[in-house]
Amino acid sequence: MSDEETTPRKTPAPAWARLALGALSGLLAGGAALAVAELSAAAVRPQAGPVVAVGSAAIDRTPPAVKDWAIRSFGTNDKLVLQLGILAVLTLFALALGVLAVRHRRTGAAGVLVFGVVGAAAALSRPDSTGVADAVPSVLGAAAGAVLLHVLAGLLPPPRREPAQGRDGGWDRRRFVIAATAAAAASAGAGALGRTLNGAGGRDAIASRNGITLPPPASPAPATPRRAQVRVDGVSSYTTANSDFYRVDTALVVPKVDATGWQLRIHGRGVTRETTLTFDDLLRRELIERTITLTCVSNEVGGPYVGNARWIGVRLADLLAECGVRPPSGGGPADQLVARSVDGMTIGTPVEDVMDGRDAMLAVGMNGRPLPFDHGFPVRMLVPGLYGYVSACKWIEDIELTTFDAYDPYWVERDWAREAPIKTQSRIDTPKPFARPKAGTVMVAGVAWAQHRGIDKVEVRVDDGPWEEAVLAAEDTRDTWRQWSYAWRAGKGGHTLTVRATDRTGEVQTEKRTRTVPDGASGWHSVVVTVE
């Protein structure tokens, strides 16, 4: 047998085959880049990974109207949709570079480095960036992807019009398959190891949470009135379970903070005794327990981003007073409290509202358990009566006293209002839109809220008829939502049901429809049903 017969055949290929193999090479290079970046991020921090960094930067730069649309369209899945979108764009980018590398090998490989530049720039631009190390995952990932694409492109077959040139030309199919398979396997392994290591990074935080036993509050919440929950199917549970509580924030990776190493610094204008507190310091203080309804400013009229829970924490006003802080009405120089999260989020709250006697707190517990990670473990801030974007800082680690003139926090920089008291709102939970109830008595029911003012009355209107007063469930406190019901004698045909509420100040919920930007949606909630 001759040497020629034992040498693997090297043959040219048609254009479509070369382009397809080039696209596959680009895809493999992109996968390798992401896998190496994720593995590298395990050594730095999960937030430094390129997908998370680019996604977070995209969130920061997205206009409020687009953010609002994403929340309306995708709900709490908006972050997943964003990440899938980024991966889709990266996939197309990788395919295009692979095709480019078919004819321009070095240019295609160099194009992968753009991936690294973008990822590194995004990571370094984040407010929680820890420095140049955050750029390492993107740079290493891009370098690995560029090398792989350069190697695979060198193994592609020549065009059909260019004949194979003996042992140095043509295409060695076996070598390409081996290289591609090895690259895919190595990328899968690196990615799996990276995910495992990133997950392991949160084990100490999980262990710290599991080891916490919340002390009994010195000031427990009053028992929930027996008639606070209306007995109508389809109405929201009076107390929202932790797993069902809405989550709206900008964190693509939920911070997992070890409570044993957590600290909170209180400093700034008017602070005469700067203080740093540990988690144990908080637990040793007098704890209060209060049932409080939270609402997101992104909640549309009739929307789901409102929930009621029982919170345990430390009075924030007491902490501030011990640090020498006085409210503006008492001569204090600071009118804004800026809370900072471990992920770099900044939230500005009026000092006057925090210290006016309401149950503003640093919460450590939710419905009898330590805070879930999704909702701010180990410590979050909340202030009854204010939308979350000006009061409910999760994963808090810093409180600075300043002024509204001196500093614009995250959302104010993005055209949201500086101050945002919750608007009087009501919602029909049942019947659902486009329901088809039977003629006769149909129970219409739902919830209404005007935190820190309380609900005084709820009215229901059928079509263009008169407003009829609904039956209010028992009130827990003025900081909680209130359920209501209305027995409707429904006749056959299509009907529109509308609800409005009146708060304890006498303010009637406005009919005027506004969007969520800049300080929360307003308008009456309506549902259309067909009675059979």
C-alpha positions as CSV (number, residue, x, y, z in Angstrom):
1,M,0.0,0.0,0.0
2,S,1.4,3.4,-1.0
3,D,1.8,6.4,1.2
4,E,-0.8,8.2,-0.9
5,E,-3.4,5.6,-0.2
6,T,-2.8,5.8,3.6
7,T,-3.1,9.6,3.7
8,P,-6.6,10.9,4.6
9,R,-8.4,12.4,1.6
10,K,-8.3,16.2,1.4
11,T,-10.9,17.6,-0.9
12,P,-12.3,21.0,-1.7
13,A,-15.9,21.8,-0.8
14,P,-18.8,23.8,-2.3
15,A,-19.4,27.4,-1.1
16,W,-22.5,26.6,1.0
17,A,-20.6,23.8,2.8
18,R,-17.7,26.1,3.6
19,L,-20.0,28.8,4.9
20,A,-21.9,26.3,7.0
21,L,-18.7,25.0,8.5
22,G,-17.5,28.6,9.1
23,A,-20.7,29.4,10.9
24,L,-20.3,26.3,13.0
25,S,-16.8,27.3,13.8
26,G,-18.0,30.8,14.9
27,L,-20.7,29.2,17.1
28,L,-18.1,26.9,18.8
29,A,-15.8,29.9,19.3
30,G,-18.6,31.9,20.8
31,G,-19.5,29.1,23.1
32,A,-15.9,28.7,24.2
33,A,-15.7,32.4,24.9
34,L,-18.8,32.3,27.1
35,A,-17.6,29.2,28.9
36,V,-14.2,30.5,29.7
37,A,-15.6,33.8,30.8
38,E,-18.1,32.1,33.2
39,L,-15.3,30.0,34.6
40,S,-13.1,33.0,35.1
41,A,-16.0,34.9,36.7
42,A,-16.1,32.2,39.4
43,A,-12.6,33.4,40.4
44,V,-13.7,37.1,40.4
45,R,-17.4,37.4,41.1
46,P,-20.5,36.2,39.2
47,Q,-21.5,39.8,38.3
48,A,-18.3,40.2,36.3
49,G,-19.4,37.6,33.7
50,P,-20.0,39.2,30.3
51,V,-23.7,38.3,29.9
52,V,-24.5,39.7,33.3
53,A,-22.3,42.7,32.9
54,V,-23.7,43.6,29.4
55,G,-27.3,42.9,30.6
56,S,-26.9,45.1,33.6
57,A,-25.4,47.9,31.5
58,A,-28.3,47.5,29.1
59,I,-30.8,47.9,31.9
60,D,-29.0,51.0,33.2
61,R,-29.1,52.6,29.7
62,T,-32.7,51.5,28.8
63,P,-35.1,54.5,28.6
64,P,-37.8,54.3,31.3
65,A,-40.6,53.9,28.8
66,V,-38.9,50.7,27.4
67,K,-38.2,49.4,30.9
68,D,-41.9,50.0,31.6
69,W,-42.9,48.1,28.5
70,A,-40.7,45.2,29.4
71,I,-42.2,44.9,32.8
72,R,-45.7,45.1,31.4
73,S,-45.0,42.6,28.7
74,F,-42.9,40.0,30.5
75,G,-43.6,40.7,34.1
76,T,-41.0,39.2,36.5
77,N,-39.6,37.3,33.5
78,D,-38.2,40.5,32.1
79,K,-34.6,39.7,33.2
80,L,-34.8,36.2,31.7
81,V,-36.0,37.6,28.4
82,L,-33.2,40.2,28.4
83,Q,-30.5,37.5,29.0
84,L,-32.0,35.3,26.3
85,G,-32.0,38.3,24.0
86,I,-28.3,38.9,24.7
87,L,-27.5,35.3,24.0
88,A,-29.4,35.5,20.8
89,V,-27.4,38.5,19.7
90,L,-24.2,36.9,20.7
91,T,-25.1,33.8,18.7
92,L,-25.8,35.8,15.6
93,F,-22.6,37.7,16.1
94,A,-20.6,34.4,16.5
95,L,-22.2,33.0,13.3
96,A,-21.4,36.1,11.3
97,L,-17.7,36.0,12.5
98,G,-17.5,32.4,11.6
99,V,-18.7,33.1,8.1
100,L,-16.2,36.1,7.9
101,A,-13.4,33.8,9.0
102,V,-14.0,31.5,6.0
103,R,-12.2,34.1,3.7
104,H,-10.6,36.4,6.3
105,R,-9.3,34.2,9.0
106,R,-7.5,36.8,11.1
107,T,-10.2,39.4,10.8
108,G,-12.8,36.9,12.0
109,A,-10.7,35.9,14.9
110,A,-10.0,39.5,15.8
111,G,-13.7,40.2,15.7
112,V,-14.2,37.9,18.7
113,L,-12.0,40.3,20.6
114,V,-14.7,42.9,20.2
115,F,-16.8,40.7,22.4
116,G,-14.2,41.0,25.1
117,V,-13.9,44.8,24.8
118,V,-17.7,45.2,25.1
119,G,-18.0,42.8,28.1
120,A,-15.0,44.4,29.9
121,A,-16.3,47.9,29.3
122,A,-19.7,46.9,30.6
123,A,-18.2,45.3,33.7
124,L,-16.0,48.2,34.5
125,S,-18.9,50.7,34.0
126,R,-21.1,49.1,36.7
127,P,-21.5,51.1,39.9
128,D,-20.7,48.0,41.9
129,S,-17.5,47.3,40.0
130,T,-14.6,46.2,42.2
131,G,-11.9,47.4,39.8
132,V,-9.9,46.1,36.8
133,A,-10.4,42.5,37.9
134,D,-14.0,42.7,36.7
135,A,-12.7,42.9,33.1
136,V,-10.7,39.7,33.3
137,P,-13.6,37.2,32.5
138,S,-14.5,39.0,29.3
139,V,-10.9,39.4,28.2
140,L,-10.0,35.8,28.9
141,G,-13.2,34.5,27.3
142,A,-12.6,36.6,24.1
143,A,-9.0,35.4,23.9
144,A,-10.0,31.8,24.1
145,G,-12.8,32.3,21.5
146,A,-10.4,34.1,19.1
147,V,-7.8,31.4,19.3
148,L,-10.3,28.7,18.7
149,L,-11.9,30.4,15.7
150,H,-8.5,31.0,14.2
151,V,-7.6,27.3,14.6
152,L,-10.9,26.0,13.2
153,A,-10.9,28.4,10.3
154,G,-7.5,27.0,9.4
155,L,-8.9,23.6,9.1
156,L,-11.8,24.5,6.7
157,P,-11.8,23.1,3.2
158,P,-10.7,25.4,0.3
159,P,-13.2,26.6,-2.3
160,R,-14.1,24.1,-5.0
161,R,-12.4,26.2,-7.6
162,E,-9.1,25.9,-5.8
163,P,-7.8,22.4,-6.2
164,A,-6.3,20.5,-3.3
165,Q,-2.5,20.9,-3.3
166,G,-1.3,17.5,-2.1
167,R,-0.7,17.0,1.6
168,D,-0.6,20.7,2.4
169,G,-3.9,21.7,0.8
170,G,-7.5,20.7,0.9
171,W,-9.5,19.6,3.9
172,D,-8.8,17.0,6.4
173,R,-12.4,16.2,7.6
174,R,-11.2,14.0,10.4
175,R,-9.0,16.7,12.0
176,F,-11.8,19.3,11.8
177,V,-14.3,16.9,13.4
178,I,-11.9,16.0,16.2
179,A,-11.0,19.7,16.9
180,A,-14.6,20.8,16.8
181,T,-15.7,18.0,19.1
182,A,-12.9,18.6,21.5
183,A,-13.8,22.3,21.6
184,A,-17.5,21.6,22.2
185,A,-16.6,19.2,25.0
186,A,-14.1,21.5,26.7
187,S,-16.6,24.4,26.5
188,A,-19.4,22.4,28.0
189,G,-17.0,21.2,30.8
190,A,-15.7,24.7,31.5
191,G,-19.2,26.2,31.5
192,A,-20.5,23.5,33.9
193,L,-17.5,24.0,36.2
194,G,-18.0,27.7,36.1
195,R,-21.7,27.4,37.0
196,T,-20.9,25.0,39.8
197,L,-18.2,27.3,41.3
198,N,-20.4,30.4,41.0
199,G,-23.1,28.5,42.8
200,A,-20.7,27.4,45.5
201,G,-19.8,31.1,46.1
202,G,-23.3,31.5,47.6
203,R,-23.1,28.6,49.9
204,D,-21.8,30.6,52.8
205,A,-24.7,33.0,52.4
206,I,-27.2,30.2,52.2
207,A,-25.7,28.6,55.3
208,S,-25.8,31.9,57.2
209,R,-29.4,32.4,56.4
210,N,-30.3,28.8,57.4
211,G,-28.6,29.3,60.7
212,I,-30.6,32.4,61.6
213,T,-33.3,32.2,64.3
214,L,-35.2,35.5,64.4
215,P,-35.7,36.7,68.0
216,P,-39.3,37.4,69.0
217,P,-40.2,41.0,68.3
218,A,-40.4,43.3,71.3
219,S,-43.3,45.0,69.5
220,P,-45.3,42.3,67.7
221,A,-47.9,43.1,65.0
222,P,-51.5,43.0,66.1
223,A,-53.4,39.9,65.1
224,T,-54.9,40.1,61.6
225,P,-58.6,40.7,61.9
226,R,-60.7,37.5,61.1
227,R,-62.7,39.3,58.5
228,A,-59.7,40.9,56.7
229,Q,-60.0,38.2,54.0
230,V,-63.2,38.2,52.0
231,R,-64.7,34.8,51.3
232,V,-64.9,35.1,47.6
233,D,-63.1,32.8,45.3
234,G,-60.5,34.4,43.1
235,V,-59.5,37.2,45.5
236,S,-55.8,37.6,46.4
237,S,-54.7,36.1,49.7
238,Y,-54.7,38.8,52.4
239,T,-51.1,37.8,53.3
240,T,-48.9,37.3,50.2
241,A,-46.6,34.2,50.5
242,N,-42.9,34.9,50.2
243,S,-42.8,32.7,47.0
244,D,-45.6,34.7,45.5
245,F,-44.5,38.2,46.4
246,Y,-43.6,40.3,43.4
247,R,-40.0,41.1,42.5
248,V,-39.0,44.1,40.5
249,D,-35.4,45.2,40.5
250,T,-32.4,45.5,38.2
251,A,-30.3,42.6,39.5
252,L,-29.6,40.0,36.8
253,V,-27.8,37.9,39.4
254,V,-29.5,38.0,42.9
255,P,-26.8,39.0,45.4
256,K,-26.1,36.3,48.0
257,V,-24.7,38.1,50.9
258,D,-23.2,36.2,53.9
259,A,-25.0,37.7,57.0
260,T,-21.9,37.0,59.2
261,G,-19.8,39.4,57.2
262,W,-22.5,42.0,56.4
263,Q,-22.2,45.5,57.6
264,L,-24.2,48.7,57.3
265,R,-22.6,52.2,57.5
266,I,-24.6,55.3,58.4
267,H,-22.9,58.6,57.6
268,G,-23.3,61.9,55.9
269,R,-24.7,65.4,56.6
270,G,-26.1,65.9,60.1
271,V,-24.7,62.5,61.3
272,T,-22.8,63.4,64.5
273,R,-22.0,59.8,65.4
274,E,-21.1,57.8,62.3
275,T,-22.0,54.2,62.9
276,T,-21.3,50.8,61.4
277,L,-23.6,47.9,62.3
278,T,-23.4,44.2,61.9
279,F,-26.3,41.8,61.4
280,D,-25.9,40.6,65.0
281,D,-26.0,44.2,66.1
282,L,-29.5,44.6,64.5
283,L,-30.8,41.3,66.0
284,R,-29.7,42.5,69.5
285,R,-31.8,45.7,69.1
286,E,-35.5,46.0,69.8
287,L,-37.3,44.5,66.9
288,I,-40.7,45.5,65.6
289,E,-43.2,43.5,63.6
290,R,-45.6,45.2,61.2
291,T,-47.9,44.1,58.4
292,I,-47.2,46.4,55.5
293,T,-48.3,46.4,51.9
294,L,-45.6,47.2,49.3
295,T,-46.3,48.5,45.8
296,C,-44.0,49.0,42.8
297,V,-44.2,52.2,40.9
298,S,-44.1,50.1,37.7
299,N,-47.5,48.7,38.6
300,E,-50.1,49.5,36.0
301,V,-53.7,50.1,36.9
302,G,-55.0,46.7,38.0
303,G,-51.5,45.3,37.9
304,P,-50.0,42.5,40.0
305,Y,-47.0,44.3,41.6
306,V,-48.5,44.8,45.0
307,G,-48.2,42.5,48.0
308,N,-48.9,42.3,51.7
309,A,-46.5,40.8,54.2
310,R,-45.6,40.7,57.8
311,W,-42.1,42.3,58.3
312,I,-39.7,42.2,61.3
313,G,-37.0,44.8,61.6
314,V,-35.5,47.7,63.5
315,R,-37.0,51.1,63.5
316,L,-34.9,53.2,61.1
317,A,-35.9,56.5,62.8
318,D,-34.4,55.3,66.1
319,L,-31.1,54.3,64.4
320,L,-30.9,57.7,62.7
321,A,-31.7,59.6,65.9
322,E,-28.9,57.7,67.7
323,C,-26.5,58.9,65.0
324,G,-27.6,62.5,65.7
325,V,-29.8,62.9,62.6
326,R,-32.7,65.3,62.8
327,P,-35.4,65.7,60.2
328,P,-35.6,68.9,58.2
329,S,-38.6,70.0,60.3
330,G,-36.4,69.7,63.3
331,G,-33.5,71.7,61.8
332,G,-31.6,68.8,60.3
333,P,-29.4,69.7,57.3
334,A,-30.2,66.6,55.3
335,D,-33.5,66.1,53.5
336,Q,-32.6,63.0,51.5
337,L,-31.5,59.6,52.8
338,V,-29.5,57.7,50.1
339,A,-29.5,53.9,50.6
340,R,-26.9,51.9,48.6
341,S,-27.2,48.2,47.8
342,V,-24.4,45.7,47.4
343,D,-25.2,45.6,43.7
344,G,-24.6,49.4,43.3
345,M,-28.3,50.5,43.3
346,T,-29.0,53.8,45.0
347,I,-32.4,54.8,46.3
348,G,-33.3,58.2,47.7
349,T,-35.9,58.6,50.4
350,P,-37.2,61.8,52.1
351,V,-35.7,62.0,55.6
352,E,-38.9,63.7,56.8
353,D,-41.0,60.6,55.8
354,V,-38.5,58.2,57.5
355,M,-38.7,60.1,60.8
356,D,-42.3,61.3,60.9
357,G,-43.5,58.4,63.1
358,R,-44.4,55.8,60.5
359,D,-43.0,52.3,60.8
360,A,-40.0,52.8,58.5
361,M,-37.6,49.9,59.2
362,L,-34.5,47.9,58.3
363,A,-36.3,44.6,57.8
364,V,-34.6,41.3,58.6
365,G,-37.6,39.0,58.4
366,M,-40.6,38.4,56.1
367,N,-43.7,36.4,57.2
368,G,-41.9,34.9,60.2
369,R,-38.7,33.9,58.3
370,P,-35.4,35.6,57.5
371,L,-35.7,37.6,54.3
372,P,-35.5,35.5,51.1
373,F,-32.5,36.3,48.9
374,D,-34.9,37.6,46.2
375,H,-36.3,40.1,48.6
376,G,-33.1,41.5,50.1
377,F,-31.4,39.1,52.6
378,P,-29.9,39.9,54.9
379,V,-31.3,43.4,55.3
380,R,-33.6,45.6,53.3
381,M,-35.2,49.0,53.9
382,L,-38.9,49.8,53.6
383,V,-41.0,52.8,54.3
384,P,-44.8,52.5,54.4
385,G,-46.6,54.8,52.0
386,L,-43.8,55.3,49.5
387,Y,-43.2,53.4,46.2
388,G,-40.4,51.0,46.4
389,Y,-38.0,52.9,44.1
390,V,-37.8,55.7,46.7
391,S,-37.9,53.5,49.8
392,A,-37.3,49.8,49.5
393,C,-33.6,49.3,49.1
394,K,-32.8,45.6,49.0
395,W,-29.4,44.1,50.0
396,I,-28.6,47.4,51.7
397,E,-25.1,48.2,52.9
398,D,-24.8,51.9,53.2
399,I,-27.0,54.9,54.3
400,E,-25.8,58.4,53.5
401,L,-27.6,61.5,54.7
402,T,-27.5,64.2,52.0
403,T,-29.8,66.6,50.1
404,F,-32.0,66.3,47.0
405,D,-30.1,69.1,45.4
406,A,-26.7,67.5,46.0
407,Y,-27.4,64.0,44.7
408,D,-29.7,62.2,42.2
409,P,-30.1,58.5,42.9
410,Y,-30.4,55.8,40.2
411,W,-34.1,56.2,39.3
412,V,-34.1,60.0,39.5
413,E,-31.3,60.1,37.0
414,R,-33.6,58.2,34.7
415,D,-36.5,60.7,34.8
416,W,-38.5,59.3,37.7
417,A,-39.8,61.7,40.4
418,R,-37.7,62.4,43.4
419,E,-40.6,61.9,45.8
420,A,-43.3,59.3,45.2
421,P,-46.1,58.7,47.8
422,I,-48.3,55.8,46.8
423,K,-51.4,56.8,44.9
424,T,-54.9,55.6,46.0
425,Q,-55.6,52.5,43.9
426,S,-58.1,49.6,43.6
427,R,-58.2,46.4,41.6
428,I,-60.9,43.9,40.6
429,D,-59.6,40.4,41.2
430,T,-62.8,38.6,40.3
431,P,-64.4,38.2,37.8
432,K,-61.4,38.1,35.5
433,P,-61.4,40.0,32.2
434,F,-63.5,38.3,29.6
435,A,-65.0,36.0,32.1
436,R,-68.4,34.4,31.3
437,P,-70.3,34.2,34.5
438,K,-73.9,32.9,34.8
439,A,-76.8,35.3,35.1
440,G,-77.8,36.0,38.7
441,T,-75.8,37.1,41.7
442,V,-72.1,37.5,40.7
443,M,-69.6,38.4,43.4
444,V,-67.3,41.1,42.3
445,A,-64.3,41.5,44.7
446,G,-60.7,42.7,44.9
447,V,-58.3,44.9,46.9
448,A,-57.7,48.6,47.4
449,W,-54.7,50.4,48.9
450,A,-53.6,53.8,50.0
451,Q,-50.7,53.0,52.3
452,H,-50.2,55.2,55.3
453,R,-53.6,56.9,54.7
454,G,-55.9,53.9,54.7
455,I,-59.0,53.0,52.6
456,D,-62.3,54.5,53.6
457,K,-64.6,53.4,50.8
458,V,-64.7,51.3,47.6
459,E,-67.4,51.8,44.9
460,V,-68.3,49.7,41.9
461,R,-70.0,50.8,38.7
462,V,-71.7,48.5,36.2
463,D,-71.5,50.0,32.6
464,D,-72.5,53.6,32.9
465,G,-74.8,53.1,35.9
466,P,-74.5,54.8,39.3
467,W,-71.6,54.1,41.7
468,E,-72.6,51.5,44.3
469,E,-70.7,51.1,47.6
470,A,-68.9,47.8,48.1
471,V,-68.6,46.0,51.4
472,L,-65.2,46.5,52.9
473,A,-63.4,43.7,54.7
474,A,-62.0,44.5,58.2
475,E,-59.0,46.8,58.2
476,D,-55.8,45.6,59.6
477,T,-53.8,48.9,59.6
478,R,-53.7,52.0,57.4
479,D,-50.4,50.6,56.0
480,T,-52.1,47.5,54.5
481,W,-54.4,46.9,51.6
482,R,-58.0,46.3,52.2
483,Q,-60.3,43.8,50.5
484,W,-63.8,44.5,49.3
485,S,-66.8,42.7,47.7
486,Y,-69.9,43.6,45.9
487,A,-72.9,41.3,45.1
488,W,-73.9,42.1,41.6
489,R,-77.3,41.1,40.2
490,A,-76.0,40.3,36.7
491,G,-78.2,40.3,33.7
492,K,-77.3,38.6,30.4
493,G,-75.1,40.4,27.9
494,G,-71.8,42.2,27.8
495,H,-70.9,44.5,30.8
496,T,-68.1,46.6,32.0
497,L,-67.3,46.6,35.7
498,T,-65.3,49.5,37.1
499,V,-63.9,50.2,40.6
500,R,-62.7,53.2,42.5
501,A,-61.5,53.8,46.1
502,T,-61.6,56.7,48.5
503,D,-58.8,57.1,51.1
504,R,-59.0,58.3,54.7
505,T,-58.1,61.9,53.6
506,G,-61.3,62.0,51.5
507,E,-59.3,61.8,48.2
508,V,-61.2,59.8,45.6
509,Q,-59.2,57.7,43.2
510,T,-58.8,59.7,40.0
511,E,-60.3,58.7,36.7
512,K,-57.4,60.3,34.9
513,R,-55.2,57.7,33.2
514,T,-51.5,58.2,33.5
515,R,-48.6,55.9,32.8
516,T,-46.2,54.7,35.5
517,V,-43.5,57.3,34.7
518,P,-42.7,59.5,36.5
519,D,-44.5,58.8,39.8
520,G,-46.9,55.9,39.4
521,A,-49.9,55.0,37.3
522,S,-53.4,56.4,38.0
523,G,-56.9,55.7,36.7
524,W,-59.9,53.4,37.3
525,H,-59.5,49.6,36.9
526,S,-62.2,48.0,34.6
527,V,-63.0,44.5,33.4
528,V,-65.3,43.4,30.6
529,V,-67.4,40.3,31.1
530,T,-70.1,38.5,29.2
531,V,-73.0,37.2,31.4
532,E,-74.6,34.0,30.0
